[in-house]
Amino acid sequence: MNKIKVSNSLNSNVYKDGLEIRTTVFVGEQNVPQELEIADEDNRTYTTLYVNEQPAATARYFPTADNGLHIQRVAVLKEFRHKGLASELLDKIAIDAKIQKFDYLVLGAQDQANGFYQSLGYKVIGDQYEEAGILHHDMRKDL
């Protein structure tokens, strides 16, 4: 059974497990520099999805100045991909954001993942940009 845990603490297992997933995916698979991956860790909310107690997917987020929620670092370990875990995690974040009366969600999506985010109701906004050598577009979902 899947369980999603949430924490604001950099000392929590939720954060540590999520960081391990992000390091595997972004640093190991996509060659993102380690220092970029651990930048801006303070004042974020961390979520990790566990499959049978094993960390499998993660994301972090923080509120924007105009009542949105900015989602970052969505990652799923290779052995858990294509099982709906990222959708499950993002749906949980959206439900929680709606309950907390946020107006929208925004994220910087790697261009290769745009179709996935569009299937969840996100729309491309703004121009293409490069981050860590990977092409991205910002995407937004109104709540």
N, C-alpha and C positions, 0 to 999 in steps of 0.2 A: 504494500500500500504506500502511496506517495504522501509525503508530509512536507508542507512549506513552513519554514521557520523564519522569523524576522528578528533583527536586532539592530541597535544603534551603537553597540559597543565594539571597539576594535580588539577587545580582549575575549570576545565571545567565540564559541565554536562556529556559529553561523558565519561570522566574518572570516575566520581562519579557513573553514571548509570552502567558502566562496572564493577566497584568494587562491587557494590551491587549484580550483577549477579554472579560474581566470589565467593563472600562470601556465597551466597545461595548454589551454586553448590559444590564448593570445601570444604568450611568449614562446612556448614550445612549437605550436603548429603554424602561427602566423608571423613569427619573428618580430613581434612588437618589443621594443626595448623594455627591460624589466623596470627601469626607473619611470617610464611613462605609465606602466601598468599600476604602479602603487602610488601615483601622484594623487593629491586631493582626496585622501581617504577620510579626513575628519568631516563631521557634520553630514554624514550620509546615513541612510537606512539601508541595511543589507538584507537580502533574502536568499535563502538557499533551499532548493527542493531536494528532498531525500527520497530515494527509492529503496525500500526495505532497509532504512537507516544508513544507506550509502549516499554521500553527496553526489548529485548528478547534474544540477543546473543552478545557475545563480544570476543575480542582477543586483544593482544598487540604484538608489534614487534620492533626490532631494527636491524640496519645493523651489519654484521659481519666484521672482519678485511679483509676477502678475497672476498668481493663484493657479499655476500649473504645477505639474510634477515632471521633473527631468529624469528619465531613466537612462542608465548607463551600464556598460559592461555585461550585457546579456550573453551568457555562455552556457553551452551544454557539452559535457564530455562526449567524446566520439562514440563510445559504446552505448550511449543513451539517446543519440540523435534519431530523428524521424519517428519519435514515439509520442509526440505532442507535449513534451515537457516544457519547452519554451512557451508554448501557447498557454499551458496551465499556469505557469508562473506569471506571465504577463496579464492573464485574466484576473488572477488574484490581486495583483497590484492595481489593476483598473477598478475592481470592485472596492478595494480599500480606499482608493483615491476618491471614488464617487461618494462613499459613506462619509469621508472627511470633507466633502464639498469642494474638491478641486474641480476646475473647469476643463482641464485638458491634460493630456500626456504628450511629452515630446521626447524624442531620442535621435541620436546620430546613428543612422543605420549604414552598415557596409553595403555598397551597391548590390553585391551578390545576394543580400538578404532582403532587398526591397519588396520582392514579391511576397515573401513570408509576412512581412509587416502589413502590407496592403491587405492580405487575407484576414488580418485581425482588425481592419478598419482604419489603419494609419494612412495618411496622405503625404506625399512628398511636398516639402516646402523649401524654398530657397535653392541656391545654386550648389552644384557639386563641389566638394572640397576633398583635400587629401589629409588624412591623419595617420601617422605612423606608416606612411607609404601605401595606405589602403584608401581607395576612393569611397566616399560617403555622401549621403544626402541627409539632411534633417527631415524628420517625419513627425506628424502630429495627429493625434486622435482626440477629438472633442468628446467630453463625457456628458 
